[in-house]
Structure formats: structure tokens, C-alpha cells
Amino acid sequence: QVQLVESGGGLVQPGGSLRLSCAASGSGGSISDMGWYRRAPGKQRELVATITRGGRTNYADSVKGRFTISRDNAKNTVYLQMNSLKPEDTAVYYCMCNYDGFMTSWGQGTQVTVSS
């Protein structure tokens, strides 16, 4: 089983930046895709960005050009660099990964609040 631990959330002013990190650990096998989702108050969870083991990325239209996902396979860690943050980016951000072909693990979530 793979466990995910996120860090890096917090309060930031509009236009500011934050970097989220998510480290995977445990006895799970090969990790393939990793990514970030978010859930804003009163809304359903939505995809933010994903990245394959080979580095191919996919972004939600709402974050393209502002957010960058990256990963370090040696450390089993995925990152989300968030720039030009907007109040509508306020949400709980969840890290996820797929492993052993068909298993999925989720982190506990980290709060990101964009407010002046």
C-alpha cells in the first residue's frame, strides 16, 4: 500500500505563489501517474494536473499557464508550483497516485486559501 503526505498549503494573497509537495511511501509497487485534484467549498472535486512517470503532463484549462506539475521519480515525490493565484483557486488540494497497475492512493489534503 502507498501512503501520500502533502505539504506546502497556506494563505496567500491574490497574484502570489505557493508550491505544494507530495511524497509517496510504503510497500506499494511501481507508481505510474501522479497528480493533484482540488475541492472548493460547495463544489465537487476536480482535476488540477496529472503527470505520467515519463513526464507527460495534463492540466485543467483553468490553471494552464499558471500552474506547473513536476515529479522526482527517485524520491517518489510530485510537486505543484502555483503562480498568479486567484481567489477561485481556494480549495483543499489532494495528491493522488496510481500504482501496481490498478490501485489508487490519495493524500489527506492540504488547504490553499487565496485572499487579501
ZIBELQUI-V400054 format. One record per backbone hydrogen bond with DSSP energy under -1.0 kcal/mol. CO is the residue of the C=O (numbers start at 1). NH is the residue of the N-H. If there is no record, write none. Layout:
# ZIBELQUI-V400054
CO;NH + CO;NH
This chain:
# ZIBELQUI-V400054
1;27 + 3;25 + 5;23 + 7;21 + 10;113 + 12;115 + 13;16 + 16;85 + 18;82 + 20;80 + 21;7 + 22;78 + 23;5 + 25;3 + 30;100 + 33;98 + 34;51 + 35;96 + 36;48 + 36;49 + 37;94 + 38;46 + 39;92 + 40;43 + 46;38 + 48;60 + 49;36 + 50;58 + 51;34 + 52;55 + 56;52 + 58;50 + 60;63 + 63;66 + 63;67 + 66;83 + 68;81 + 70;79 + 72;77 + 76;24 + 77;72 + 78;22 + 79;70 + 80;20 + 81;68 + 82;18 + 85;15 + 86;89 + 87;90 + 91;112 + 92;39 + 93;110 + 94;37 + 95;107 + 96;35 + 97;105 + 98;32 + 99;103 + 103;99 + 105;97 + 110;93 + 111;10 + 112;91 + 113;12
